[in-house]
Amino acid sequence: MNAGKSTYLLQVAHNYKENGMEVLLLTSALDGRDGFGVIASRIGLKSDATTYSADTDFAALLHDVKVACVLIDEAQFLTVAQVHQLHHWVHTSNTPVMCFGLRSDFQGNPFPGSAALLALADSLEEIKTICKCGKKATMNIRTDEHGVRVREGDQVLIGGNSRYRQVCAGCFYN
């Protein structure tokens, strides 16, 4: 959270487009904070995108797609099967797929899609952010409408900065 993942994704898309190349932007249908089918950064950059859900068959979606790169926002919401489909497509089409998302939820548990991405990714790049205490943030916590930390509940509750905060491991456990 707050590390600039969407900003970086949009920057990568811009660089491809500046060089005359087509990219396919994808974002989760679960995330409607800035409108469905929109990738938006907190600093104001945004772009339309195709949405995917747990039912999306990436093998079918990408079968005849001719692009220089596929960029996926909110990749933690991919299913394990979708990650395998993407991995297969990358290595049979020779087209890069870059996924941007969180590793773990507010309880410190991996998202299934994130765990699969960590296992299959050919390379990983961490985008860093900081905790309020000044240390590197690697965890997320959820709060209720009054700002009180919530430790139980569904893994997914879309809410952005109003309900989630990035923290270091020390603050996560304290």
N, C-alpha and C positions, 0 to 999 in steps of 0.2 A: 504494500500500500504506500502511496505517495512517493514512489521511487522514480516515477517518470516512464513507466512501461509503455503506456499508450502514446505518450509524446515520442518516445524512441521509435515505436512501431510506425507512427505517422511520418517521422523523419526518414526512416528507411524507405517507405512507400514513395515519398517525395523524391528521394535520390534516384530510385529506379525510374520514375516518371520523367525526371529531368534528363535522363539518358535515353528517352524514347522507348522505354520498356513498360509493358503492361504488368500490373500486379493484381492479385485477387485478395481483397480484404474481407476477413470473416470475423464475426463476433457472436457471442452467445445470445440466443433468444431470451435467456434469463435476465439479461442486463438491459433494462429500459431507462436507466437514470437520465440519459440525455436523449431519449427517444430510441425506439427499437430500430436496429439496423444502422446504428451510428457508433463510430469509435470516436470518443472525445477525451481530450486531456484536461486536466484541471487548470491548465494555463490558457485554455481557449482554442487550441487546435482541434479540428474535427473533420471527419470524412464519412461519407456513406459507406456501408458495408453490407455484405450478405450475411444473414443470420444463420446459425446452425443450432440444432437442438440435439438431445440425446438420440433422436430418431434419424438424424442425418446420416446417410450412407456416403462417406467421403469417396469410396471407390467409384460410385456412380456419379457423384457431383463433379469429380475431377477427371473423369474418364476422357473427355474430349477437350479439356481446358488447355489452352495454349497461352501460358503466361511465363514471365521470367522468374516470378517468386509468388508464394502464397504466404500471407501474413495473418496470424490468428491471434486475436485479443481475447482475454478472459479464458485462456487455455485450460485453466483448472477445471472448467466445466465439460471438457471433452471426456468421453467414456474411454475405458481401456481399449475396447474394440476399435474406436475411432483413431486412437493413437497408433494402433497397429496398422490400420488402413493407410494413415498418413505416412508412416514409416515405409511401408511397402511402396506407396506411390512415389515418394522421394527417390527411392533407389531403383525404380523401374522407369521413371520419367526423366531422371537427372535434373529435376527442378527442386530448388530449395524451398523448404517450409520453415518459417520462423514462428515459434509460439511464444507468447508473452502471457504470463499469469503468475498466480501465487503458488507457493509450494504447499502450504498448510493452512488449515482453518483456525478459527478462534480458540479451539481446544488443543492446538498443536498436532492435530492429526492430518496426515497427507490427504489431499483430494485424490481420488482414484486416477483421474486423468494426469495429474501432476506426477504421481508416483510412476505411472507408465512412461511419461515423457522423460523423467530422470533416468529410468532404466534403458530407454531406447535411443535417446538423443545422441547424435554424433558429436555434438559439442554443446557446452553450457556456458552461458554468460550471466553472471549475477549483476543485477542493477541495484545499487545500494541506496539505502535511505537511513535516516537516523531516528533514534528514540528521543523522547523529550529529555532524557537524562544525558544525551550527547553520545551515547554508544551506538554502534551499528545495530539497526533494527532487523531482526530475522523472524519475528513472530507477529501475529495479529491478535488483538483482543476485541471482543464485541461488548458494547455497552447498551443499556436500555435508554429510553427516551429522556431519562434524568442524568445520564452520564455514568451510571453505576455499572460496574463490570458484570457481565452475564457469563456464566460458566457452563450452562446447559442449553440444549435446544437443537433445532435442525442445523445441519451443516451449512446450508445455504440460506441466507437472508440478505437480499440485496439492500444496501443502504449507504454505501460509500462512507465519506468522512463523518457523517452524522451518527453512524452506529458502530464504526470500526476505527481502531487506532493501531498504528504500527509501533511495536515495542522491541526492546532488546530481550534476550532470554532472561536476564536478571529481573527486569521489571515484569516479565510474563509470569514468573514464579513467585514474585512477592505480592 
